[in-house]
Amino acid sequence: MKLRILFLLLFSQVVDANQVDHCKLIAESAGMIMQLRQFGVDLNTAFNLKGELSNNAKNLEVIIADAESKPVYAANLGKQKAEEEFSAEWEKLCLQSVEFLNDAVDLTS
């Protein structure tokens, strides 16, 4: 849950007219990260984000930490299902963040 709150805070800095496209990118990135995790890739080494200060790098760090908290499956079907669910989960989170931030902006207008 803490990771998701952190994501919301990071995401709030990059919301713009392409919000839905951004969420699709987040979902695709999350799916790729989970796929790598399911095949045993060390995510921190693969992405080598140490020292990166951009919001995108911070978003990836949050997604990686979440992926590392998920189990790795032996069967290909389990791996594929984990990837699809993880991607969908992050897209849903992103879209909820967009909705929340849009509502917050509407309240201040």
ABEGO torsion letter per residue (X at the ends): XAAAAAAAAAAAAABBAAAAAAAAAAAAAAAAAAAAAAAGBBAAAAAGABGBABAAAAAAAAAAAAAAABBBBABAAAAAAAAAAAAAAAAAAAAAAAAAAAAAAAAAX
